[in-house]
């Protein structure tokens, strides 16, 4: 097992400490090592859940929808994954994609609003790690909004 050093926001550190304290009390041992176990256990669960959700993306969205989502997130920082739908909605309002014939924009936004947290995280992760392919060979047309 490899040791690493990471920077953790205070609020998250407090949650880790709470879990580590509870685990050390259950084991009736000192606190040493339980912080690391709490972090690694949480990361294992997160990445297992993320992988499961990532596999579902292919059944939840068409290639054109995934491309449109990727385009709408390109270059954006997502502070709240639950608002991912709003970035896609704004993109649809400001851009006129050639994929319009194959993507129901309002339906896509509604489905994004209904997704569970882990699937939203998987979509965000997909944006970062998925191979960049063009959907059905079409490009998105970038136009300025008039009026």
Beta strands, then each sheet from edge to edge (+ up, - down):
end
